Amino acid sequence: PWGAVLADGGDAPGVTLVDLDLDAVAAARARIPALTHDRAFTLA
């Protein structure tokens, strides 16, 4: 949500490779509180 487009594959099928800054990914994930609401899935 706070990132930038690193590559645009267009409308045709294909493969696009990019290098990610994993520190920036971790920082963005830390700003999303819903990711901490995870709980174990159980069937009753």
C-alpha positions in Angstrom: 0.0 0.0 0.0 3.0 2.4 0.5 5.1 1.0 -2.4 6.0 1.9 -5.9 5.4 0.0 -9.1 8.7 -1.8 -9.8 7.8 -3.2 -13.1 4.7 -3.4 -15.4 4.1 -6.6 -17.3 1.5 -5.1 -19.6 -1.5 -7.0 -20.8 0.3 -9.9 -22.6 1.2 -13.0 -20.7 4.8 -13.1 -19.5 7.3 -13.2 -16.7 8.6 -10.1 -14.9 11.5 -10.2 -12.4 12.3 -7.5 -9.9 14.7 -7.1 -6.9 12.9 -6.4 -3.6 14.3 -4.4 -0.7 13.4 -6.8 2.1 13.9 -4.2 4.7 11.3 -2.0 3.1 8.9 -5.0 2.8 9.3 -5.7 6.5 8.7 -2.1 7.4 5.5 -2.0 5.3 4.3 -5.2 6.9 4.9 -3.8 10.4 2.6 -0.9 9.6 -0.4 -3.2 8.8 -2.0 -4.1 12.1 -4.3 -6.7 10.6 -1.3 -9.0 10.0 -1.0 -9.4 13.8 -4.6 -10.5 14.2 -3.8 -14.0 12.9 -4.9 -16.9 15.0 -4.8 -20.7 14.7 -7.5 -22.3 12.5 -9.3 -25.1 14.2 -12.4 -27.2 13.3 -14.8 -27.8 16.2 
